[in-house]
Amino acid sequence: MKRIGFFIAVLFAITACTSPKEKALKEIKALEQNDSAFSETLMENLKEKYTSFVKEYPDNEASPMFLLKASQQAIALNQANEAIELLSQVAQKYPKTTYAEEAMFLLALTYENNLNDLAKAKEAYELFIKTYPKAELAGEALLAIKNLGKSPEQILEEANGREEEN
């Protein structure tokens, strides 16, 4: 009986020593393991956990990734304006991270596809190309600028016209 009491005391001491940051990371990991893609409530909760963590620990190495993930949740929840804010934060606060490049491209895509703001999309694509001229997605950004405002049928028609010329 004493052994069980000792074990419970040790277990309690270990869990009590968990820092708030470690607790937040565990909560995020637990939410990520749920299949939140089919639950708006879970997606909203996860987005909130990501943004709360970043507010509390802005210098943590996971913060830019969490902002990017929060923006993806916002896009999935049809909260494009919030996604724009989150993506802008990644690019502005964490410009030297690998997440900034992805965030800038996703920012342009969000303007184009979710907000249908073609002027801002073009501006964002151009900034992406200027900032990351050698990025893998730089070619995609150039192509996106060329095709802004065109329907898939128009793009296909132009591509078929070029093939016929060659």
C-alpha positions in Angstrom: 0.0 0.0 0.0 2.9 2.3 0.8 4.3 1.6 -2.6 1.2 2.7 -4.3 1.0 5.9 -2.3 4.7 6.6 -3.1 4.1 6.0 -6.8 1.1 8.3 -6.8 3.1 11.0 -5.0 6.0 10.7 -7.5 3.5 10.8 -10.4 1.8 13.9 -9.0 5.2 15.6 -8.4 6.2 14.9 -12.1 3.0 16.3 -13.5 3.1 19.3 -11.2 6.6 20.1 -12.4 5.4 20.5 -16.0 5.9 24.1 -17.1 3.0 26.0 -18.7 4.9 25.9 -22.0 5.2 22.2 -21.9 1.6 21.9 -21.0 0.6 24.1 -23.9 2.7 22.0 -26.3 1.1 18.8 -25.0 -2.4 20.2 -25.5 -1.5 21.2 -29.1 0.0 17.8 -29.8 -3.2 16.1 -28.4 -5.4 18.3 -30.6 -3.3 17.7 -33.7 -3.7 13.9 -33.2 -7.4 14.3 -33.4 -8.9 14.2 -36.8 -9.8 17.9 -36.7 -10.3 18.2 -40.5 -14.0 17.2 -40.0 -14.8 19.3 -37.0 -15.0 23.0 -37.1 -14.9 23.1 -33.3 -11.7 21.1 -33.1 -10.1 23.2 -35.9 -11.1 26.4 -34.1 -9.7 25.1 -30.8 -6.5 24.1 -32.4 -6.2 27.5 -34.1 -6.7 29.2 -30.8 -4.1 27.0 -29.1 -1.6 27.9 -31.8 -2.2 31.6 -31.6 -2.2 31.6 -27.7 1.1 29.7 -27.7 2.7 32.3 -30.0 1.4 35.2 -27.9 2.8 33.6 -24.8 6.1 32.4 -26.3 6.8 34.5 -29.4 10.5 33.6 -29.4 10.0 29.9 -29.3 11.2 28.1 -32.3 7.8 26.5 -32.9 6.0 29.9 -33.0 6.4 30.6 -36.8 5.2 27.1 -37.6 2.3 27.5 -35.3 1.3 30.8 -36.9 1.4 29.1 -40.3 -0.7 26.2 -39.1 -3.2 28.6 -37.5 -3.5 30.4 -40.8 -4.2 27.1 -42.6 -6.9 26.4 -40.0 -8.3 29.9 -40.6 -8.4 29.2 -44.4 -10.2 25.9 -43.8 -12.7 27.7 -41.6 -13.4 30.3 -44.3 -11.7 33.0 -42.2 -9.5 34.4 -44.9 -9.0 37.9 -43.3 -7.7 36.2 -40.2 -5.5 34.0 -42.3 -4.0 37.1 -44.0 -3.2 38.6 -40.6 -1.5 35.4 -39.4 0.5 34.9 -42.6 1.6 38.5 -42.5 2.8 38.0 -38.9 4.9 35.0 -40.0 6.5 37.0 -42.8 7.1 40.1 -40.7 8.1 38.6 -37.3 10.0 35.6 -38.6 11.5 36.6 -42.0 14.6 34.4 -41.7 12.7 31.2 -41.0 11.8 28.6 -43.6 8.1 29.3 -42.8 8.2 32.9 -44.0 8.6 31.9 -47.6 5.7 29.5 -47.5 3.6 32.1 -45.6 4.3 34.8 -48.3 3.2 32.5 -51.1 0.2 31.3 -49.2 -0.7 35.0 -48.5 -0.8 35.7 -52.3 -2.9 32.5 -52.8 -5.3 33.6 -50.1 -5.8 37.0 -51.6 -6.4 35.4 -55.0 -8.5 32.4 -54.2 -10.3 33.2 -50.9 -10.8 37.0 -51.1 -10.7 37.4 -54.9 -8.6 40.5 -54.4 -6.5 40.3 -57.6 -4.7 43.5 -57.1 -3.4 42.5 -53.6 -2.7 39.0 -54.9 -0.5 40.4 -57.7 1.2 42.7 -55.2 1.8 39.7 -52.9 3.1 37.5 -55.7 5.5 40.2 -56.9 6.8 40.7 -53.3 7.3 37.0 -53.0 9.3 36.9 -56.3 11.4 39.9 -55.2 12.0 38.4 -51.8 12.6 34.8 -52.9 13.7 35.0 -56.5 15.3 31.5 -56.4 12.5 29.8 -54.5 10.9 26.7 -56.0 7.6 28.6 -56.0 8.9 31.7 -57.8 8.0 30.1 -61.1 4.5 29.3 -59.8 4.2 32.9 -58.6 5.1 34.3 -62.1 2.6 31.9 -63.7 -0.1 33.0 -61.2 0.5 36.6 -62.0 0.1 35.9 -65.7 -3.1 34.0 -65.1 -4.7 36.3 -62.5 -8.4 36.7 -63.2 -8.5 34.1 -65.9 -10.9 31.1 -65.8 -9.4 27.6 -66.0 -10.9 27.4 -69.4 -9.1 30.5 -70.6 -5.8 29.2 -69.2 -6.3 25.9 -71.0 -7.3 27.6 -74.2 -4.1 29.7 -74.1 -2.0 26.6 -73.4 -3.5 24.7 -76.3 -3.0 27.7 -78.6 0.7 27.8 -77.7 1.0 24.1 -78.3 -0.5 24.5 -81.8 1.9 27.3 -82.6 4.9 25.0 -81.8 
